[in-house]
Amino acid sequence: MAEAVVSGVVKTSRETFGTITMANRSNKEKLKHLQSTYGVQMTTDWLKAVQENDIIVFATPPQTHEELLRALSPHISGQLVVTVAAGIDPEFLEDRLPEKTPVCWIMPNTAAQIGMSMSTYTCGRSVESHHRPYIEALLNAIGPAEELTSEQVHNLTAVTGSAPAFIYYVEKALEEAAVKYGISEEQARRLVVQMMKGSVAMLEAGHSPDDLMEQVASPGGSTAEGLRVLDTYGVDRMFQQAVQAANEHARAQGEES
Ligand SMILES: NC(=O)c1ccc[n+]([C@@H]2O[C@H](COP(=O)([O-])OP(=O)(O)OC[C@H]3O[C@@H](n4cnc5c(N)ncnc54)[C@H](OP(=O)(O)O)[C@@H]3O)[C@@H](O)[C@H]2O)c1
């Protein structure tokens, strides 16, 4: 995720930021690769870098935050602290950093790698208007974003963050169904991916899912029969349960950190 953010920033808003330093606790090879690919500075001494930078972005697992914030806190004097970790909300950051530290929680998804994340984000109490251009530049680097309350970011983490995996699950199931009719896996991938792209484009054109389903499924027709099977198995409720389970797990991770 750190690489996704930096590669996006370098492409879309390099001029907004001065020096960019990437930190990793020990992997010099990885850092050298990032340095040469994106023209950034590198360090294995992140706390030293903190003192020389105005914005600190955490892209480490949620469970590392307790320890890392404890180490960071004595070095903070007004820097903006951002995390992309699941479950680590502004309240969590503010509770562990000096009073009035501006903080922001961004929840991206894997499409950040290609600048197409649908991110949600929420800012802490001390974020002021002069911090916003930097937050927006970080967000623009990875795709569209929506500012929400902390509670909403928690509750929508599954829909924007985890649901790409649910979509790939559906894609894979359809691919497997297609292969059974004697085409190759490559052909099945092409058919299903293009079908999905077309379906998304119809939604983007402003049609509602209900209208689109009605267009495809004439009463008594073959698509209606397929939808009837999905209804019989309660697939819509299964997705809702999957969203709930992913959210509960993300919250528990944040609380354990
Ligand atoms: N991947 C996604 O699509 C996605 C989406 C939304 C949010 N996120 C969030 O983004 C964060 C990073 O995810 P990722 O997929 O980029 O994970 P990742 O590839 O595993 O990267 C995690 C990074 O954290 C570092 N790290 C791990 N433990 C550490 C510790 N104790 N001290 C210092 N550094 C430590 C790792 O360093 P080493 O290289 O030394 O191991 C690595 O550079 C997570 O919090 C995740 O919740 C990811």
The ligand as a MOL file (V3000), in Angstrom:
LIG
                    3D

  0  0  0     0  0            999 V3000
M  V30 BEGIN CTAB
M  V30 COUNTS 48 52 0 0 0
M  V30 BEGIN ATOM
M  V30 1 N -3.4420 -4.1720 0.7030 0
M  V30 2 C -4.5920 -3.5550 0.6410 0
M  V30 3 O -5.3590 -3.6460 -0.3290 0
M  V30 4 C -5.0180 -2.6630 1.7530 0
M  V30 5 C -6.2580 -1.9950 1.6590 0
M  V30 6 C -6.6380 -1.1470 2.6780 0
M  V30 7 C -5.8090 -0.9500 3.7590 0
M  V30 8 N -4.6390 -1.6220 3.8230 0 CHG=1
M  V30 9 C -3.7990 -1.4270 4.9940 0
M  V30 10 O -2.5040 -1.0380 4.5820 0
M  V30 11 C -1.5620 -1.5150 5.5300 0
M  V30 12 C -0.4440 -2.2080 4.7880 0
M  V30 13 O -0.9860 -3.2320 4.0240 0
M  V30 14 P -0.1210 -3.9350 2.8840 0
M  V30 15 O -1.0600 -4.7950 2.1490 0
M  V30 16 O 0.6990 -2.9180 2.1680 0 CHG=-1
M  V30 17 O 0.8070 -4.8510 3.7990 0
M  V30 18 P 2.2870 -5.3890 3.5330 0
M  V30 19 O 2.5660 -5.4700 2.0830 0
M  V30 20 O 2.4000 -6.5920 4.3870 0
M  V30 21 O 3.1960 -4.2180 4.1170 0
M  V30 22 C 3.2500 -3.9960 5.4600 0
M  V30 23 C 4.4660 -3.1400 5.7600 0
M  V30 24 O 4.4940 -2.9570 7.1660 0
M  V30 25 C 5.8130 -3.2010 7.6230 0
M  V30 26 N 5.7730 -3.7090 8.9870 0
M  V30 27 C 5.1710 -4.8340 9.4280 0
M  V30 28 N 5.3600 -4.9520 10.7610 0
M  V30 29 C 6.1030 -3.8980 11.1580 0
M  V30 30 C 6.6110 -3.4580 12.3930 0
M  V30 31 N 6.3740 -4.1170 13.5380 0
M  V30 32 N 7.3630 -2.3360 12.4160 0
M  V30 33 C 7.6080 -1.6360 11.2980 0
M  V30 34 N 7.1260 -1.9880 10.0670 0
M  V30 35 C 6.3830 -3.1000 10.0110 0
M  V30 36 C 6.3610 -4.2470 6.6830 0
M  V30 37 O 7.7500 -4.1730 6.7530 0
M  V30 38 P 8.6900 -5.3940 6.2740 0
M  V30 39 O 8.8340 -5.1990 4.7970 0
M  V30 40 O 9.9450 -5.1290 7.0190 0
M  V30 41 O 7.9950 -6.6460 6.6800 0
M  V30 42 C 5.7850 -3.7790 5.3460 0
M  V30 43 O 6.6010 -2.7940 4.7710 0
M  V30 44 C -2.3170 -2.4360 6.4880 0
M  V30 45 O -2.5440 -1.7680 7.6960 0
M  V30 46 C -3.6340 -2.6940 5.8120 0
M  V30 47 O -4.6990 -2.7960 6.7490 0
M  V30 48 C -4.2070 -2.4550 2.8410 0
M  V30 END ATOM
M  V30 BEGIN BOND
M  V30 1 1 1 2
M  V30 2 2 2 3
M  V30 3 1 2 4
M  V30 4 1 4 5
M  V30 5 2 4 48
M  V30 6 2 5 6
M  V30 7 1 6 7
M  V30 8 2 7 8
M  V30 9 1 8 9
M  V30 10 1 8 48
M  V30 11 1 9 10
M  V30 12 1 9 46
M  V30 13 1 10 11
M  V30 14 1 11 12
M  V30 15 1 11 44
M  V30 16 1 12 13
M  V30 17 1 13 14
M  V30 18 2 14 15
M  V30 19 1 14 16
M  V30 20 1 14 17
M  V30 21 1 17 18
M  V30 22 2 18 19
M  V30 23 1 18 20
M  V30 24 1 18 21
M  V30 25 1 21 22
M  V30 26 1 22 23
M  V30 27 1 23 24
M  V30 28 1 23 42
M  V30 29 1 24 25
M  V30 30 1 25 26
M  V30 31 1 25 36
M  V30 32 1 26 27
M  V30 33 1 26 35
M  V30 34 2 27 28
M  V30 35 1 28 29
M  V30 36 1 29 30
M  V30 37 2 29 35
M  V30 38 1 30 31
M  V30 39 2 30 32
M  V30 40 1 32 33
M  V30 41 2 33 34
M  V30 42 1 34 35
M  V30 43 1 36 37
M  V30 44 1 36 42
M  V30 45 1 37 38
M  V30 46 2 38 39
M  V30 47 1 38 40
M  V30 48 1 38 41
M  V30 49 1 42 43
M  V30 50 1 44 45
M  V30 51 1 44 46
M  V30 52 1 46 47
M  V30 END BOND
M  V30 END CTAB
M  END
